[in-house]
Amino acid sequence: MLRRKDGHRWICSPPLREEAQRARLEERARDGFFDLFATDHCAFQKRDKDIPFTDVRSVPNGLSGLGSLPHLVFKLFRKDVPYAMQQLKLFLSERPARLLGQFPAKGSLHAGADADIVVLDATAKPQPLQSSLADVYETFPGMASALVCSHVLLAGHEVVRDGILLDREHPIGRSIHGRTTLSHS
């Protein structure tokens, strides 16, 4: 992609990988080589990426990825949908919560946890990925996913119903960064 005329739009670190190397990384991911999956979600807007640059080192370095991360993890394991859902929970919820010292308040469903719940549907009609809600170039153009976020409870309060954010004007939630302690359990 970097050799294309618009290749500057895909400059990121680490860099995008060739197909053979990407396939090996996916195989290792399925074999349990990684503890969790994450994205730095560096969503530079189109206007930022397309400023005329005379030096490639000046091009904003990063891609959007937050909106596509669950879809990409699901795609890794999708041959067995129940197993894929379990892997989503493990790699995108439980293990990050453990790493950040937030487990069991986050990353688990049990009495006393924060009751942040996402209900996913893997049977929907495939829709194009949307890596960001900002005005960015899509990181995975042409890729579609049948995975849909149908419902979300935040601290036990419904914030998404049937895939629709209920109140865009009054976001809820609380910062937990002050509670974060790293643990190596």
C-alpha positions in Angstrom: 0.0 0.0 0.0 2.8 2.4 0.7 4.0 2.3 -2.9 0.6 3.6 -4.1 0.2 7.3 -4.9 -1.8 7.7 -1.7 0.5 5.4 0.3 1.2 8.2 2.8 -2.3 7.6 4.2 -1.1 4.2 5.5 2.1 5.3 7.3 2.0 3.8 10.8 4.3 2.3 13.4 4.8 -0.5 13.5 4.4 -0.5 9.7 1.9 -2.6 7.8 3.2 -6.0 7.0 3.5 -8.0 3.8 0.8 -10.7 3.3 3.1 -13.6 4.2 4.3 -12.0 7.4 0.7 -11.0 8.3 -0.5 -14.6 7.8 2.3 -15.8 10.1 1.2 -13.3 12.8 -2.4 -14.4 12.5 -1.4 -18.0 12.9 0.6 -17.1 16.0 -2.4 -15.2 17.3 -4.7 -18.2 16.8 -2.0 -20.4 18.6 -2.2 -18.2 21.7 1.2 -16.4 21.2 -0.3 -13.1 22.3 -1.8 -12.1 25.6 -4.2 -9.4 24.3 -5.0 -7.3 21.3 -5.1 -3.5 21.3 -4.8 -0.5 19.1 -3.2 2.9 19.6 -6.1 4.4 17.5 -4.2 7.3 16.0 -7.1 8.7 14.0 -5.5 11.5 12.0 -8.2 13.3 9.9 -8.0 13.2 6.1 -6.9 16.8 6.0 -3.9 16.0 8.3 -2.8 13.1 6.2 -3.1 14.9 2.9 -1.1 18.0 3.7 1.6 18.3 1.0 4.8 16.9 2.7 8.3 17.2 1.3 9.7 14.7 3.7 7.9 11.3 4.5 9.1 11.7 8.2 6.7 14.6 8.5 3.6 12.7 7.5 1.4 12.1 10.6 2.2 8.5 11.7 -0.8 6.4 12.6 -4.1 4.9 11.6 -7.5 4.6 13.2 -8.3 1.2 14.6 -10.6 1.3 17.6 -13.8 0.6 15.6 -12.4 -2.3 13.7 -10.5 -4.1 16.5 -13.4 -6.3 17.7 -14.1 -7.2 14.1 -10.5 -8.2 13.3 -10.2 -10.3 16.5 -13.5 -12.0 15.6 -12.3 -12.7 12.1 -9.3 -14.5 13.5 -11.5 -17.1 15.2 -14.7 -16.9 13.3 -14.7 -20.6 12.1 -16.2 -21.4 15.5 -18.5 -18.5 16.5 -18.9 -19.5 20.2 -15.2 -19.9 20.5 -14.7 -16.5 18.7 -17.0 -14.8 21.2 -15.0 -16.3 24.1 -11.8 -15.1 22.5 -13.2 -11.6 22.1 -14.1 -11.5 25.8 -10.6 -12.8 26.8 -8.4 -10.7 24.5 -10.4 -7.4 24.6 -11.9 -7.4 28.1 -10.6 -9.8 30.7 -6.8 -9.8 29.9 -6.6 -6.0 29.5 -8.5 -5.5 32.8 -6.0 -7.9 34.5 -3.0 -6.1 33.0 -4.3 -2.8 34.2 -5.2 -4.0 37.7 -8.9 -3.5 37.1 -10.0 -7.1 37.3 -12.5 -8.2 38.6 -14.4 -4.8 38.6 -13.8 -4.8 34.8 -13.4 -7.7 32.5 -15.8 -10.1 34.3 -19.5 -10.7 35.0 -20.1 -11.4 38.6 -21.7 -9.8 41.7 -19.9 -6.5 42.5 -18.4 -5.9 39.0 -19.2 -2.6 37.3 -21.9 -4.1 35.0 -20.4 -2.8 31.8 -21.8 -5.3 29.3 -21.6 -5.5 25.5 -24.0 -7.8 23.6 -22.7 -8.8 20.2 -24.5 -10.4 17.3 -22.5 -12.4 14.8 -25.4 -13.2 12.5 -26.1 -9.8 11.0 -25.8 -8.8 7.4 -22.1 -7.9 6.8 -21.5 -4.2 6.9 -18.4 -2.2 5.9 -15.9 -1.7 8.8 -15.8 1.8 10.3 -12.5 2.2 12.2 -13.4 5.6 13.5 -16.3 8.1 13.7 -13.9 10.9 12.8 -13.3 12.1 9.2 -10.5 9.7 8.5 -9.4 7.4 5.7 -10.8 3.9 6.5 -7.9 1.7 7.6 -9.5 -1.4 6.2 -11.3 -0.2 3.0 -13.6 -2.8 1.5 -13.6 -5.1 4.5 -17.0 -6.0 6.0 -18.1 -7.8 9.1 -21.2 -9.5 10.3 -20.4 -8.7 13.9 -22.7 -6.1 15.4 -22.8 -4.4 18.8 -26.5 -4.7 19.5 -26.7 -3.7 23.1 -24.5 -1.9 25.7 -25.0 -1.5 29.4 -22.7 1.0 31.1 -22.7 0.6 34.9 -26.0 -1.3 34.4 -27.6 1.5 32.4 -28.6 0.9 28.8 -26.7 3.1 26.4 -27.1 1.2 23.1 -30.2 -0.6 22.1 -30.6 -2.5 18.8 -27.3 -1.0 17.6 -28.3 2.6 18.3 -26.7 4.9 20.8 -29.6 6.2 22.9 -28.3 9.6 24.0 -25.5 11.2 22.1 -25.9 14.5 23.9 -25.3 13.2 27.4 -22.4 10.7 27.5 -22.0 8.8 30.7 -19.1 7.0 32.3 -16.3 7.8 34.6 -12.5 7.9 34.4 -10.8 5.0 36.0 -7.2 6.1 35.2 -6.6 7.1 38.8 -7.4 3.6 40.0 -5.1 1.8 37.6 -2.2 -0.2 39.1 -0.2 -2.5 37.0 0.0 -6.1 38.1 1.7 -9.1 36.6 -0.7 -11.8 37.6 
